[in-house]
Each structure stands twice: as C-alpha cells, then as structure tokens.
Amino acid sequence: MDKDKIKTLFHSLFNKVGTIAVGVASTENLLRKEELNTISPEELKKRIFHLLKVLNKVEENSIALNKTLEELYRELSAQEDFVPPDFT
C-alpha cells in the first residue's frame, strides 16, 4: 500500500468524525430542554423530523467510519515499516 492511500484513508476518517460531531451538536440545538415547553407542536414536529434526518446521517457516517477504520487497520497491519503521513 502506498502512502497516498493511507493519507486518503486518514482524511476520510477525519471527515467522517467531523460530520458525526456536527450531527451530535445539531441534536443539542434542535431539542433544547428550555425551549420544549414554549415551541409550537408544529415547530416541534419540524425539529423532530430534522433530528431524524441528522441522526440517519450520523448513523451512515458511523458505519462508513467503521469500514474505513477496518480497512486502514488491515492495510497498516500489513506493513512492517509504517510511518504516519505528514498532514501539515
């Protein structure tokens, strides 16, 4: 395996983790405890629907992240002299 593929896999990991983090932060914003008693039922329905979409995206990225991690682990395990790529 070449260093470019390893670098690509690492970048893929970073992107997926970032997407998951944004999704988790969105759930906090969508369902703030202090707002739940003051928003309309229609607004609550919108937020819940949006939250479901966000969580589906988080789930998709979690599955993809697992697959990428497994691939990266296999590839790195096959190398005896692995040196992490420079991401700067």
Phi, psi and omega in degrees: 000141180266164183295331179296320179293319178298316180299318178298317179296318178297316179298321177299318177300312181300318180296316181294318178297319178298316179297319178296317180298318178296319179298317179295318178297323179297323181298323178297316182291326184287328185233060176291127184305318184290343180266341189300329180277347186251348181271156182287157176302324179295317178295320178297318177300317179299315182295318179296317178299314179297320179298319177299318178296317180298314182294327174297319178295319177299316180298314178302315181290329176294317178296314179297322178297316177302313181297318179294318178298317178298316179296315180297317179299315178300314182295316181290326178295332181282347182258135179272329188245039184295131172237124182303141179292156178274118183264008181277000000 
